[in-house]
């Protein structure tokens, strides 16, 4: 299944662009020989941003694939929940 919500896609794209900018910022910090504490702080911010983007995506995925897919059987829904949980465990 694909993510259909234009709002969710747009939100995720904005978040990913911000993360991309943060990652470039870390690269610049390394090039500029910035203090380790500053770099760790920025890397922590990148990690938090990725975790938040993951949560936004997973929420949209769960809503679209589990709640709004009326044509799925109970077994198929159960399989989707298992798949979602497997994905979540891999990301944490």
N, C-alpha and C positions, 0 to 999 in steps of 0.2 A: 504494500500500500504506500501511497505517496502523500505527503503533507499537502492538503488542499487549501488551507486557510491562508489567504493573502496577507492578513494582518500578522499571523504567526511567522510567515516567511519573512516579511519585512522587518519585524522585530528582531528575528534571528540574524538577518543580514546586517542590521545596524550594530548589533552586539559583536558580530564577527569582525566587522571593520574596525571597531574600537579595540578589540583584542589584537588585531593585526598591527594597529598603531602602537599599542603598548609593547608588543614584541619588538617592533622596530626601535622603540625607545630604549629598551634594554640593550639592544645591539649598539646603539649610539653611546649609551652609558659605558659599555665595555670599551669601545673605541676611545672614549674620553678618559679612560682610567679612573672612573668614579669610585667612590668608597663602596666596599663590599656591602655594608649595611643598606645603602641606598638601592643597590642592585637586588638584594634579597627582598627588600620591601616591594620593589616593582614586580619581581617575579611572583611574590605572594598575591599581588593585585591581579596579575594575569591569571593565576590559578583560580582565584575567586571568580573572575569574570567568565572563565571557561565553565566552571561549575554552575554558575547562574544561567549561562546560555544553554547548557545541557538540561537544566531543570525546565526552562521555558520550552525547549523542544520536546522533551519527554511528556510534559503536560499536554501539549498540542497533539502529540502522537497518540497518547492515551485517549483523549477526547474523541479524536477523529476515528481512530481504529477500533476502539472498544465501545464507546458510548453511541456513536452515530452510525455504526455499521449494523443496521437492522437485519441484514441478510445473512449474518453469521450464526452458526449454531452455537450452543453452549460449549461444546468441545472446542470449536474454533476460537471462541473468546478465551477459553481457558488456556489454549496454546499461545494466544497472543499475550496474555498476562505472564505466562512463563517466559516467553521471549523478552518481554519488557523487563522483567526482573533480572534476567540473565544479562541484558545490556546494562542495566543500572549497576549491577555488581562489578562488571568489568570497568566501569567508569569511575568507581570510587576507590 
